[in-house]
Amino acid sequence: MSRTPYETFPGDSGALGDLGDAAGVTSDGAAWLASAGTYPRSTLAFWEERPDAPVVLPCGTVFDVVNTPAIFGRRMLDRLWDEGPGSGPVAVFRGRMLLFAAPGTAARLPSLLGWEEWGGRGEAVPPLLCHGTGDAVTVPAPGAGPSPAPAGTRWLVAPDTRHPWLPGPEILLWAAVRAARSTVRISIFPPADQDAKVYDVSRRR
């Protein structure tokens, strides 16, 4: 059964099941995140006691993370969902966007971006932080849902399976190029809360 990131389904069980539903992070999603660490059971036990606590997890084995400025990351995310195959889990942490990617992406994406022809029109991708083997990132707690949380930490596309689809470097390159070349519309009116946008995960490949 497919679900949207913030959709609640009754009957989910297991560690963090009830709270995970409310935030979009299911028990399976929490287990997938925890599997990146050295002691997955300890991480799950910690979240069971403190479901609102973020944790630091290593990259490079279960996932890599592409860390972008918030506005540019939002544009990438919209390209992925509006024109592409969708995304893997996505989080916001202290004003930055964390796009979870396939292992190996962090090593490959910077060189792909360096080879891209920008045409001298100022259409460049801002510096992206690529976290892979040897790096670690702070991930939101399962209870950090779409509503603003302390330090702006929350899930935008929450993990909901033990084997989520993760984009590779070529797909993220495509999204970054599309985001860089998209037209930016300027308005005197404040934008709607884009973080409230719901992405239909049933479209993920």
C-alpha positions in Angstrom: 0.0 0.0 0.0 1.3 3.4 -0.9 1.0 6.4 1.3 1.8 10.1 1.3 4.5 11.3 3.6 2.2 12.6 6.3 -0.7 10.2 5.9 -1.9 8.2 8.9 -2.9 4.6 8.6 -4.4 2.7 11.5 -3.0 -0.6 12.6 0.7 0.0 12.1 2.6 -1.7 14.9 6.1 -2.2 16.2 8.6 0.3 17.7 7.4 3.9 17.3 4.4 2.7 15.3 1.8 5.1 16.7 4.0 8.2 16.7 5.6 7.3 13.4 2.2 7.3 11.7 1.5 10.8 12.9 4.7 12.1 11.4 4.8 9.9 8.4 7.8 7.9 9.7 6.6 4.3 10.0 8.1 1.5 12.1 9.8 0.2 8.9 11.1 3.7 8.1 12.6 4.1 11.6 14.2 0.6 11.3 15.8 1.6 7.9 17.2 4.8 9.4 18.5 2.9 12.4 20.2 0.3 10.2 22.7 2.9 9.1 24.2 3.0 12.6 26.5 0.5 14.3 23.8 -0.5 16.9 20.4 -0.3 15.2 18.5 -1.8 18.2 20.0 0.8 20.5 18.9 3.5 18.2 15.4 2.2 18.1 15.3 1.8 21.8 16.5 5.4 22.2 13.8 6.6 19.9 11.2 4.6 21.8 12.2 6.4 25.0 12.7 9.8 23.3 10.7 9.9 20.0 11.3 13.6 19.6 15.1 13.4 19.7 17.3 13.7 16.5 20.3 11.4 16.2 23.6 11.4 14.3 23.9 8.6 11.7 26.8 7.6 9.4 26.5 7.9 5.7 28.0 5.7 3.0 26.5 2.3 3.5 22.7 2.6 3.8 22.4 6.1 2.3 24.4 9.2 1.2 23.0 12.7 1.8 23.1 15.7 -0.4 22.8 18.8 1.8 21.5 21.9 0.0 20.4 25.5 0.8 16.8 25.4 1.7 15.4 27.4 -1.3 17.5 25.6 -3.9 16.7 22.2 -2.3 13.0 23.0 -2.5 13.4 23.7 -6.2 15.2 20.5 -6.7 12.5 18.6 -4.8 9.8 20.1 -6.9 11.6 19.2 -10.1 12.0 15.6 -8.9 8.3 15.2 -8.1 6.7 17.4 -10.9 8.8 16.2 -13.8 10.9 13.2 -12.5 10.7 9.9 -10.6 10.2 11.4 -7.2 12.6 11.4 -4.3 13.8 9.3 -1.4 13.4 10.6 2.1 13.9 14.3 2.6 14.4 16.3 5.8 15.0 19.9 6.8 17.7 20.6 9.4 18.6 24.1 10.6 17.7 25.8 7.4 19.3 23.2 5.1 17.6 20.5 3.1 18.8 16.9 3.3 18.1 14.7 0.3 18.8 11.1 1.0 20.5 9.4 -1.9 21.9 6.1 -3.0 25.3 5.2 -1.5 28.1 6.4 -3.8 26.2 9.6 -4.8 28.5 11.8 -2.6 31.6 10.7 -4.4 30.1 11.0 -7.9 27.8 14.0 -7.9 30.5 16.8 -7.5 32.4 15.6 -10.5 29.2 15.4 -12.6 28.3 19.0 -11.6 31.8 20.1 -12.5 31.4 18.7 -16.0 28.1 20.3 -16.6 28.0 23.0 -19.4 26.4 26.1 -17.9 26.7 28.3 -21.0 27.9 31.4 -19.2 24.4 32.6 -18.2 24.9 32.5 -14.5 22.8 29.4 -14.2 25.0 27.6 -11.7 24.2 25.2 -8.9 25.1 26.7 -5.5 27.7 24.7 -3.5 26.1 21.4 -2.4 27.5 19.4 0.6 27.7 15.8 -0.3 27.9 13.4 2.7 29.2 9.9 2.0 31.6 7.3 3.5 33.3 8.7 6.6 30.7 11.4 7.1 27.7 11.6 9.4 24.5 13.6 9.5 21.9 14.6 12.1 18.5 13.2 11.1 15.2 14.3 12.5 13.4 12.1 15.0 10.5 10.0 13.9 8.3 12.4 15.7 9.5 15.5 13.8 6.7 15.8 11.3 5.7 18.6 8.9 5.0 21.2 11.6 8.1 23.3 12.5 10.1 21.7 15.2 12.9 23.1 17.4 15.8 24.3 15.3 13.6 23.8 12.2 14.2 20.0 12.1 11.5 17.9 10.4 10.7 15.5 7.7 9.3 16.6 4.4 9.3 13.2 2.7 9.4 10.7 5.6 10.9 7.2 5.3 8.1 4.6 5.3 9.8 1.4 4.3 12.8 -0.8 5.0 13.9 -0.5 1.4 13.2 3.0 0.2 14.0 4.0 -3.4 16.9 6.4 -3.4 18.0 8.7 -6.3 21.5 8.3 -7.7 23.9 11.0 -8.8 22.6 11.2 -12.4 19.0 11.9 -11.2 20.2 14.5 -8.7 22.3 16.1 -11.3 19.3 16.4 -13.6 17.2 17.9 -10.7 20.0 20.4 -9.8 20.4 21.5 -13.4 16.6 21.9 -13.8 16.4 23.8 -10.5 19.3 26.1 -11.5 17.7 26.9 -14.9 14.1 27.3 -13.7 12.5 30.7 -13.7 12.4 32.4 -10.3 9.2 34.4 -9.8 9.4 37.3 -7.4 6.3 38.5 -5.5 5.7 41.2 -2.9 3.4 38.8 -1.2 4.7 36.1 1.2 4.7 32.6 -0.3 2.5 29.9 1.0 4.0 27.4 3.4 5.8 25.2 0.9 6.9 22.8 3.6 3.2 21.8 3.8 3.3 20.4 0.3 2.5 16.7 0.2 4.3 14.5 -2.3 2.5 11.4 -3.5 5.0 8.6 -2.8 3.1 6.1 -4.9 4.8 7.8 -7.9 8.2 6.8 -6.8 10.0 4.3 -9.0 
